[in-house]
Amino acid sequence: MLKVAVIGLGWWGRIIVDLLARSDKLRVVRVADVSPQAEAFARERGLPFSSTFEQALADPEVQGVVLCTPHSQHTDQIVAAARAGKHVFCEKPLSMSRADVLRAVAAVEQAGVALAVGHEKRFEPPILEVMRLLKSGALGTPLQVEANFSQDKFLQLASDNWRLSGQEAPAGPMTATGIHLLDLAVGVFGEAETVHCSVKQLGSPLTNGDTLAALVTFKQGGHALISAILATPFAGRFAVYGSQGWAEVRDKTHPEAPQGWTLTTHLRGGQATSVDIPPAPAVLHNLEAFADAAAGRTPYPVPRAQMIANVSALEAVFRSARSGAIEKVESGGHP
């Protein structure tokens, strides 16, 4: 049983605390938040409360941390946790720049602690099946990814919420939802080569942009077409097109309250077939994979090289959203 402190008790942090109450691999032994109002939540759950991250790290009972904090804080918190000998599960994005993610990865490697990231879509059963089809060669050479993850939950947030700020979300919907799709595309193709991104404010008061479209090219070939919108009801789709067939996953509901997926596949010479896949707790499965890695039972299934590749491409998305131009993705420098 991995004993963890959940850091950050906003919308998602509170969901994580309640979710982990169901786990037999992790136990929340402390929570932390800079807001005094969060202490009431801790009392309701019977959990020790810290007003600072440093206080939580100083607790000898805490073996790992689950970071549900603003994006720009992640790197320094990962480094501090690693130096304190704590395993780290960090919500996405892991970092906001390639230089920072290299620093974070170097810290956990030097400390010998586990590092995991909140890309729960990798743990969804239909996504696992698509990746299995790719690995087996059933889809042939992967040619293109088309993906969309849109929602309107952020319309309920106060205008000064950190999730809407230019510092924490410099490409509008990208850090909220698009980052998941970029991560899956990296899982298919590996390191990205270029990014061309456009972000616009079209249908909401979200001044940082509510509509994103990005074209990503990859070093080994292939494209990813990514769409993310914060001003429309939920839609989720991930499709991979290969030289021998294609596979598409459609989400029925937002991952916060999953109702399952529809997986459609079409292999050359056959017919398109669709199956409904029941809901599964992908967020919990990701957290428990982190616990398994921390205990040395099994390696964490997302390679650190892909964590780095995802953030490297994310930084290029930020640059392209500002410049309107095609931006190169930095590479090299990983120890």
Disulfide bonds with the S-S distance in Angstrom:
none
